[in-house]
Amino acid sequence: MSANIAYAIDHNPSYASLKLSLRPNQVVSVEAGAMAAMDSCIEMKSKAKGGWKQGLGRMLGGESLFISEFTAKEKPGDLYISPGVPGDIQHYVLDGSQTLMVQSSGFVAAGPQVTMDSKFQGMKGFFSGESLFLLKVTGQGDFWFSSFGAILEIPIEGSYVVDTGYIVAFEDTLSYNVEMIGGLSFKSLRTSIFGGEGLVARFSGTGKLWVQSRHIYSLVNFLNPFRPTKS
């Protein structure tokens, strides 16, 4: 399906920014605080899209309670969006029949007919070391999500294994389980400790998976020894 909202993704994959070209009276929802610049004909207001229940659900999924809503009044205008984390931006079109699962804090922008809610991962999220909640995206229209690093799209038919820290989004036609790489054994524990590998998600089914080229916790661990400390 083609995009309903005209857009361009610039400076990807490292420092991607999103340009939305809105038609008169066209509306788009954007991650709170992500607006970088816009034409003066565009009006902004903050709202808890979907009501307080869905807003609280988004908070559990790592998003803001409120969403910024932009409307081009009377004439067309351009809106520039910059995600908080340096990386890539991916566009996805929902036709009303599919559901997209997105990592917490991955939301960038969406059309007015797209709905976002949180889905509890249960113990899978707890053991993976990632968020306990994912964003569940449904409805019809355009949706944009972001990553830390470049985004790689992987079509899956059957089984596929991904480190939990690299998952960005996946279609809900895929199911997954979190497990230790190599299974539960002394050999797999040794691989995790000395090889730097640990918990992985094993996907199964048919659908698309998006992974990022960098792991934000690896960056945190790299920078940790350089933190200023009290003598």
Steps between C-alpha positions, in 0.01 A plus 500: 500500500615854428531773759203728561725770646782617273834454673877491460761341728829690488848445647437131568609257622711672768315825579170459319242777502144485368337763279120484473329706229145552623210589275246763615320374815705180507581376852793298635595383851865535605715386790494768772795738467612368159396802291812678369347759265178569310322748276300763685172375347528181708322496835616283792314376804576235763249230584475155652411322178245225554415633845671459837489121491704471180719790612592316820561188292747691284677620814547137608642436153762771543317778317366834620150527646429775248543509124552813290237539228581718199247637249570696183246782511357625169817441296772232469806505723813305587574351840852385600534231768817386678490192731681524832751222426742514202409230254263406220130546422273241335161555334220242521144509362219325687196385302277418797563125494850479650664592830851632550694449824760772571769534768434746781589859403501405129201715397575801276179597317165358386193583296173587680344155449791313662457378859779426746467303820735304723530123514644330806780258411479322832803302609643514146564871545631453853754233411610674180616806694290718267176686566214298646272669247492534121297750300211335316420694183171444315258685273548646155756741362862606530727417789867591553731345759865558589806308617844544651722450195388386155187289444517168319178339374497119514223292340448185707355169390550238768742562786744783569716602799574858609677648801226665706682835507485538122126453446325814369163375370323196359166404351273310737480208256830408664511339844809489718656354812792637700773248575870474577709449189593132478245405767549456873837331548849569634621548141234763426575680827868505405407638158290774663771605746810481281347549156282797592184328373201439721123493462347477156150507354412204282235609249278262306237544232481720191540876509741791512749576775701821538827504694743781578872500423603621847418406860451800725608310813828413331560874459411561865745230612772646274453850646463389862878495584528861382236636738623768740521357853566652839857455617 
